[in-house]
């Protein structure tokens, strides 16, 4: 009976938190910076107009394909892009957009090739090679560009990996294989719609932490709705609910070849025959692996950092999303990134 009472109270608080979230007045009002380049539904947003002082380095921010890129420009107070620009970094942000008629047939190789063209435009605009920063799946997309996919003299000169998975079987291998096996059951949906819809993606992510919704909305129900903390919660939750579908060929590759077969981790991942090998990354690399990550197990990301020859490792005490927008992100994540881009690795 006591267990039932506890469960009922938690469920009640979760429902209260959901109702408060839906009634909260916050709406994101940040305007996008100018578009430097576009191809299909992909845009390259140019933050150089917000840079303060002389240029201290340059970077192209690459988010995942399954969430909108503005998590890197969430609010005026919680924006990695604007924070870096205010400290002299030339910043450009890839906005993948929703897959259109062309992108519905895209493979991971197609997206990597498009990213290479974007990097070329960044380098041309800055007049020098740029750094690449890949967040989560975005890190997997940037890695080939740093490992020789673009041939000699690439337009990139350093790599930053944030919570980037590599060995998908390093932790929770049974869960990863199960996710890979689910691809077959989703095939009718993928064939009929040409994409993996947002609600299906959210259901898959929910399997990584089944009690997350209860915990976070329970916590929100206890917050002062007018507090900065509550506003930040709503901003982040709005972003999480503003997802984009995943092109069917990409969904198949991610679920089957990455999660199911662990091709990156076992060294068999190829892009149109090109072997993607961390040991071929020939530029300085910074890997940030948050210790509290429940989306990308730390062991998966550490395997990548350990396989890259010239890689500096940082282990911030944060979660997968908290490392980007959390209250300590500017000190534990953003500052090491700035120092690395400015060529002062280890600076304080």
Secondary structure, 3 states (H helix, E strand, C coil): CHHHHHHHHHHHHHHHHHHHHHHCCCCCCCCCCEEEEEECCEEEEECHHHCCCCCCEEEEEECCCCCCHHHHHCCCCCCHHHHHHCCCEEEEEEECCCCCCCHHHCCHHHHHHHHHHHHHHHHHHHCCCEEEEEECHHHHHHHHHHCCCCCCCCCEEEEEEECCCCCCCCCCHHHHHHHHHHHHHHHHHHHHHCEECHHHHHHHHHCCCCCHHHHHHHHHHCCCCCCHHHHHHHHHHHHHHCCCCEEHHHHHHHHHHHHHCCHHHHCCCEECCEECCHHHCCCEEEEECCCCCCCCCHHHHHHHHHHCCCEEEECCCCCCCHHHHCCCHHHHHHHHHHHHHCCCCCCC
